[in-house]
Amino acid sequence: MSIIETIRGTVKSLQPIVHSADMPDEGIAAQGNERFHRKMKVWYEGKAVHIPVISGNSIRGIMRRLGAQSFLEMLELNPERIERKLHYLLYSGGSLEAGSAKGRNKSKQEPHGPSIEELREHIPLVSLMGCSYKRQLIQGKMLTDFLVPIVDEVAELYGQPKPGIRAAEITDWLFYTRQDHSDQPATERNQMIYKTEYILPNVTFMHEFTLLGANQVETALFYHLLEELNRYGRVGGKAAQGHGKVEFRYALNVAHSAAPYISYIGNNKQAILAFLQSNWSNGEN
């Protein structure tokens, strides 16, 4: 098995995609009721242009949550009843914790927890995606690129012919109303109109995953997550309001499948349950 494996594909928007940025486009003074789509800058024909994109981190987040859900289902565990820190580790990647105070007995402040090797062995999702555990960052084995639309400004960068479509042509604005939930009497409350920039349906994006040193089980987990992602079939925000439906198409290695991961969890179910119970039954880890 190759140390580095690249999985390339395309993603086609079937509904408006909303993926808001934390700030407006450069040079634009946004109003309080405007939400701009996330963009990246590309140098094109002597100037910088803004390209609407979907962040790779958002795709990772979707895949992590789908993977956590299926992992617990295979173990027959209720996500609402597992220990809080374990839930956060699986669904969000955990968090770094502060060290013990200076001068205190470290052994009393930090109960023994599983090693990185044990975490990787018993929770393949953590190994593939990476996580923060106690005061360690555990490196994942899956890299996720931005979803970049095939438009004139970036096509040649990705070895694609120019489609005759400019980046500025693939977005528009949707208008919504938001209820004022202040303490004012109901008769005095107002509805505020706000607008959200979105990517049009029927836009095709280029996308790529890279696996770095993934073993057989982790590679199979990746293919399992791709299956789950395809079933979910959405990216971006406002999915409950009819946004973000897409069609994923990846050139997959026919030698790989999700089967080894499903078998691994099934064959090691009791050992995995014992591992989770021993490390997350009292809220210490």
Buried (B, 14 or more C-beta within 10 A) or exposed (E): EEEEBEBBBBBBBBBBBBBBBEEBBEEEEEEEEBBBBBBEEBEBEEEEBBBBBBBBEBBBBBBBBBBBBBBBEBBEBEBEEBBEBBBBBBBBBBEEBEEBEEEEEEEEEBEEBBEBEEBBBBBBBBBBBBBBBEEBEBEBBBBBBBBBBBBBBBBEEEEBEEEEBBBEEBBEEBEBEEEEEEEEEEEEEEEEEBBBBBBBBEBBBBBBBBBEEBBEBBBBBBBBBBBBBEEBBBBBBBBEEEBBBBEBBBEEEEEBBBEBBBEBBEEBEEEBBEBBEEBBEEEEB
